Amino acid sequence: MNYSPDTAYICMEFGLNDDLKIYTGGLGILAGDTIKSFADLGMPVVGVGILYKHGYLDQSLDQEQGQIGQPQVWDHTSMLNLIGKTTIPLLNETVKVNIWEYTYTSDISHKSVSILLLDTDLPENSDEFRQVSDKVYSPDSEIFRRQLLVLGLGSKYALNSLGLCINTFHLNESHSALIALEINHSVAQVVFTTHTPLLGGHTRLPIEWLQGICTQEQLKSLPPEAFEDLQTINLTRLALSLADYSNAVSQKHQEVSQEMFPEHPIDSITNGIHSPTWVSSSINQVFQKYYPGWETHPAILRYIDGIPTEDIKQAHQTNKDILTTYLAAHPEHQYLPGAFTIGFARRATEYKRAHLIFSDIDRLLALAEQYKGLNIIFAGKAYHTDNVGFDIIKRILDIAKAHSNEYLKISYLPNYSIEMSKMLVSGVDVWLNTPRISYEASGTSGMKASLNGVLNISTYDGWWPESGIHTVNGWTISGHDEYQEINSMYDNIASALDLFYNNREKFTRMQRSAIALIGSYYNTHRMVLEYIRKGYTH
């Protein structure tokens, strides 16, 4: 490490590229994009996470079985440098930790930011602690708890062992909240970002388990506010009680979070994306033509409404052609070249409701026949133990087999990745976002789509209520119950189809407005600067 960071950004996962297999999805991609903006802006920040030697999972799809997952294989020694060692003293053992460094260097500022990855897969450690460095979010509850312990306590010990003087600890989600047992508040501040809008989704630890693994000296630092009851610690409550500044990740999420934890002030800083990473080559060429160097100041895209729609249309067609070429090389996926295409790619889980678009299959088939062409492309993995997620994937595969016809083609692309996401968020025409209201803290895939001129059809949740303007830069799914939402969704799909096939000029003007009103604002440069102004006050 050739710089002296004063801020530590601690997260369970980091998604910077597909070769670095230490992420699962949204939280990790956000963390990776944030690191990139730290580097672009030349901020003295260091990331801290865990080294997972078998990553998350490689996904294949089978018509009969649905998702089949295999451990990811990668050679961490070719990408990381071993720069130090530390130990975590516990009640009955001292855990040995190797500290590996991944360095990200900005193409914009040429400044670097390091991510320190903690490796407990050492012969001196017990098998349970060795498995901490096996896979992201271990499906084994005992190993997962130890991952929380290593991330929390281990982060502080690792930073200390490297002689780093950290005055701001940014906990990105509550997984690292056990760092509370080690932080000296007289010399450091804590910023905490919560990402979980559901009370049941917040991580809890039995106090009996903690008493069996931590020392009494460590446990005496637990504040009373962290206890959910006499038997349980709530890590979000712990992080909130520890933090000098706490925030939710959208305005709507702030309202939900404040309701759940009224005793703690929770601000709002809406998530963003690293624009240079997620902009497609063809759209970037348009941006560079009119706003050279836009990537250093993405807010300038606010004025893109003045450029010709033909430039946007041609750039978008190039992205559609790239997607068409990819699918042509994978003939097992059905696709109508040139036809209107809906994309839905994110983690397969119940609240995101990937299956909602099939609620009235006859209406969907009629729309496809009326406009003589509709593609629907899905991608996304289900967590190791999410049986509902497995069922959703299997159901979509079954529907694709039963109902794809000459006008409607349904595909599910396996092994969703960063590179696949770049292709989809730029190559489809509409990005469908259907979470149950108040279940999506923010969501960032729709931001990536908007940056590339792809229009959202979204429920009124996450970041969409802040900038989504119905029929201007996308469509809002409305309704007071699921039945009304379904009808609204189909109405919006019909409107999008009609514009795409019968009024392409208006469709393209909406694409341009999506870039101007959404792509200009929802970036991690803006987000990071908000953290500096509101939270990083030391």
Stockholm file with secondary structure:
# STOCKHOLM 1.0

chainA/1-538         MNYSPDTAYICMEFGLNDDLKIYTGGLGILAGDTIKSFADLGMPVVGVGILYKHGYLDQSLDQEQGQIGQPQVWDHTSMLNLIGKTTIPLLNETVKVNIWEYTYTSDISHKSVSILLLDTDLPENSDEFRQVSDKVYSPDSEIFRRQLLVLGLGSKYALNSLGLCINTFHLNESHSALIALEINHSVAQVVFTTHTPLLGGHTRLPIEWLQGICTQEQLKSLPPEAFEDLQTINLTRLALSLADYSNAVSQKHQEVSQEMFPEHPIDSITNGIHSPTWVSSSINQVFQKYYPGWETHPAILRYIDGIPTEDIKQAHQTNKDILTTYLAAHPEHQYLPGAFTIGFARRATEYKRAHLIFSDIDRLLALAEQYKGLNIIFAGKAYHTDNVGFDIIKRILDIAKAHSNEYLKISYLPNYSIEMSKMLVSGVDVWLNTPRISYEASGTSGMKASLNGVLNISTYDGWWPESGIHTVNGWTISGHDEYQEINSMYDNIASALDLFYNNREKFTRMQRSAIALIGSYYNTHRMVLEYIRKGYTH
#=GR chainA/1-538 SS CCSCCSEEEECSCCCSCSSSCCCCSHHHHHHHHHHHHHHHTTCCEEEEEECCTTCSCEEEEETTTEEEEECCCCCGGGTCEEEEEEEEECSSCEEEEEEEEEEEECTTTCCEEEEEEEECCCTTSCHHHHGGGTSSSCSSHHHHHHHHHHHHHHHHHHHHHTTCCCSEEEEESGGGGGGGGTCCTTTCEEEEECCCCSGGGSCEEEHHHHHHHSCHHHHTTCCGGGEEETTEEEHHHHHHHHCSEEEESSHHHHHHHHHHCTTSCCEECCCCBCHHHHSCHHHHHHHHHHSTTGGGCGGGGGGGGGSCHHHHHHHHHHHHHHHHHHHHTCTTSCCCTTSEEEEEESCCCGGGCGGGGGTTHHHHHHHHHHHTCEEEEEECCCCTTCHHHHHHHHHHHHHHHHHCCSSEEEEEESSCCHHHHHHHHHHSSEEEECCCTTTCSCCSHHHHHHHTTCEEEEESCTTHHHHCCBTTTEEEECCSSHHHHHHHHHHHHHHHHHHHHHCHHHHHHHHHHHIIIIITTSBHHHHHHHHHHHTCCC
#=GC SS_cons         CCSCCSEEEECSCCCSCSSSCCCCSHHHHHHHHHHHHHHHTTCCEEEEEECCTTCSCEEEEETTTEEEEECCCCCGGGTCEEEEEEEEECSSCEEEEEEEEEEEECTTTCCEEEEEEEECCCTTSCHHHHGGGTSSSCSSHHHHHHHHHHHHHHHHHHHHHTTCCCSEEEEESGGGGGGGGTCCTTTCEEEEECCCCSGGGSCEEEHHHHHHHSCHHHHTTCCGGGEEETTEEEHHHHHHHHCSEEEESSHHHHHHHHHHCTTSCCEECCCCBCHHHHSCHHHHHHHHHHSTTGGGCGGGGGGGGGSCHHHHHHHHHHHHHHHHHHHHTCTTSCCCTTSEEEEEESCCCGGGCGGGGGTTHHHHHHHHHHHTCEEEEEECCCCTTCHHHHHHHHHHHHHHHHHCCSSEEEEEESSCCHHHHHHHHHHSSEEEECCCTTTCSCCSHHHHHHHTTCEEEEESCTTHHHHCCBTTTEEEECCSSHHHHHHHHHHHHHHHHHHHHHCHHHHHHHHHHHIIIIITTSBHHHHHHHHHHHTCCC
//
